[in-house]
Amino acid sequence: MDTHLHHHNEEHLTSSDLIKDIVIGMSDGLTVPFALAAGLSGAVSSTHIIVIAGIAEICAGSIAMGLGGYLAGRTEADHYQNELKREFDEVERVPQREKDEVKEFFASIGLSEDVQQRATDEVAKDKVKWVDFMMKYELGLEKPDPKRATQSALNIGLSYVAGGLVPLSPYFFAATPLHALSISVAVTLFFLFIFGWFKSKITGINVWTGALKVMVTGALAAGAAFAIAKLIE
């Protein structure tokens, strides 16, 4: 009889906060300056103007995106602190009701009546741990990193800059906007495909479908901007 334990390895790609920030910043960074440069290529004859406009947009966009990430992080932290204060207040004012809620949680995971009561009494011995338990299992809130807001702003802002420089970089070297645009299209669509592939890998959807969807979205945005610029011209 084989008494050895057989294990199988499960491969998961964890979506960390850093990866989420990079995805947010890079997705807009690749698409918005790409569309802007494509649109200007259909309206002006100087790559110098497109470079200046592109750099200005990247600066403004990275600041706006970074600020959005910072505010989102601060909102999360403030929300957690408000809920934490409320839970401490309820533990002081209505301890029995809070104990009943803890007991309901243990009942929901299938523990017997006796074990529910003993587990509830054990949790309620320490108010800090009791409140932490309620925050996590009743409200589904994890304590946020106090540095998260600042880190998120930097991550998103820098990712936007990195993404924005991809479609803009050919305009630094090409002689004409249309020549630069042809290079920018090839380079940016390649990067959009790679970015879409990794993004799909993280989110767990079909990588080929996700990669093509991101690439086509970027191409449509740039194509629409170019066509509108030509039409207005």
BELJORA-V125701 format. One record per helix or strand. SS is the DSSP state (h for helix, s for strand). FROM is the first residue (numbers start at 0). LEN is the number of residues. Records with the same first field share a line. If there is no record, write none. Layout:
SS: FROM-LEN, FROM-LEN
This chain:
h: 16-25, 46-47, 94-14, 112-11, 126-12, 147-25, 176-27, 206-26
